[in-house]
């Protein structure tokens, strides 16, 4: 399970990385070249597309942090884990979900399938500047 925990830490660090070049490097080290990411809002493949999805989330929620939600489980080449999106300064995370990752034999991500478990209504999420942040439609 320590390999899975380390993978989760690296995965969340990629989503939290503010520097585009370091974030791109993290995506390249985590995913296979043709790796994919699918959630209710997107279905993409390849490093460029995955990095763009992460950039979009970072622009939509500037200053927010993804963190592990608690559940981490794995068997064979499949990992599932929960996550939360925490506003700047902490507090109750208004957005939460879980992801299922399919890994290759060398431990890289072949695909991630994301699910949104908690998404507030539009306008209910305060942004870092106090203005309501846009919320993805579930």
C-alpha positions in Angstrom: 0.0 0.0 0.0 3.0 2.4 0.4 3.4 2.5 -3.4 -0.2 3.4 -3.7 0.0 6.1 -1.1 3.1 7.5 -2.8 1.3 7.5 -6.2 -1.7 9.3 -4.6 0.6 11.9 -3.1 2.3 12.5 -6.5 -1.1 12.6 -8.3 -2.5 15.2 -5.9 0.7 17.2 -6.1 0.3 17.4 -9.8 -3.2 18.9 -9.4 -1.8 21.3 -6.8 1.3 22.4 -8.7 1.2 26.1 -9.6 4.1 26.0 -12.1 2.9 24.9 -15.5 6.3 23.3 -16.4 6.6 21.4 -13.2 3.0 20.3 -13.5 3.6 19.1 -17.1 6.7 17.1 -15.8 4.5 15.6 -13.1 1.9 14.5 -15.7 4.6 13.0 -17.8 6.0 11.0 -14.9 2.6 9.8 -13.7 0.7 8.9 -16.9 1.6 6.8 -19.9 2.0 8.8 -23.2 -1.5 7.7 -24.3 -3.0 7.8 -20.7 -6.4 9.1 -20.2 -8.5 11.2 -17.7 -12.3 11.0 -17.7 -14.8 12.6 -15.3 -18.3 14.0 -15.7 -17.0 17.1 -17.4 -14.1 15.8 -19.7 -12.8 12.8 -21.5 -9.2 13.3 -22.7 -6.1 11.4 -23.5 -2.4 12.3 -23.7 -0.1 14.5 -21.6 -1.1 17.8 -23.3 -4.8 17.2 -22.7 -4.4 16.0 -19.1 -2.2 19.0 -18.3 -4.8 21.3 -19.9 -7.6 19.8 -17.7 -5.5 20.3 -14.6 -4.8 23.9 -15.7 -8.5 24.5 -16.2 -9.3 23.3 -12.7 -6.6 25.5 -11.3 -8.0 28.5 -13.1 -11.5 27.8 -12.0 -10.4 27.4 -8.4 -7.3 29.6 -7.9 -5.6 29.0 -4.6 -7.7 25.9 -3.8 -6.0 22.7 -2.8 -6.8 19.1 -3.6 -6.2 16.7 -0.7 -6.8 13.0 0.0 -10.2 12.3 1.5 -9.3 9.2 3.4 -10.3 6.1 1.4 -7.4 4.5 -0.5 -7.9 1.0 -1.7 -6.1 -1.1 -4.3 -6.1 -4.5 -5.9 -4.3 -5.9 -8.9 -3.6 -2.9 -11.1 -6.5 -0.7 -9.9 -6.5 2.0 -7.3 -9.5 4.0 -5.9 -9.3 7.0 -3.6 -11.3 9.9 -2.4 -10.3 13.5 -2.6 -11.5 16.9 -1.5 -11.1 20.4 -2.9 -10.3 22.7 0.0 -10.7 26.5 -0.2 -7.9 28.9 0.5 -7.5 29.2 4.3 -9.1 25.8 4.9 -12.6 25.1 6.0 -15.1 22.5 4.9 -14.4 21.3 1.3 -17.4 22.0 -0.8 -16.3 19.8 -3.6 -15.4 16.1 -3.1 -15.2 13.0 -5.2 -13.4 9.7 -5.9 -11.1 8.6 -8.6 -10.3 5.1 -9.9 -6.9 4.7 -11.6 -5.8 1.9 -13.8 -2.1 1.3 -13.6 0.5 -0.3 -15.9 2.8 -3.0 -14.6 5.5 -0.3 -14.0 3.0 1.7 -11.8 2.2 4.5 -14.2 -1.3 5.6 -14.8 -3.1 4.2 -17.9 -6.4 5.9 -17.1 -8.2 7.8 -14.4 -12.0 7.7 -14.0 -13.3 10.5 -11.7 -16.6 10.9 -10.0 -18.0 14.0 -8.3 -19.7 13.1 -5.0 -20.3 16.5 -3.6 -20.7 19.6 -5.8 -22.5 22.7 -4.5 -25.0 24.7 -6.4 -23.6 27.4 -8.7 -22.7 30.5 -6.7 -22.4 28.7 -3.4 -18.6 28.4 -3.5 -16.6 31.4 -2.3 -13.5 32.1 -4.4 -10.2 33.3 -3.0 -11.2 36.9 -3.7 -14.6 36.5 -2.0 -16.5 36.3 -5.3 -18.5 33.2 -5.9 -16.4 30.7 -7.9 -18.0 28.9 -10.8 -18.9 25.3 -10.0 -18.8 22.5 -12.5 -22.2 21.0 -13.4 -22.5 17.5 -12.1 
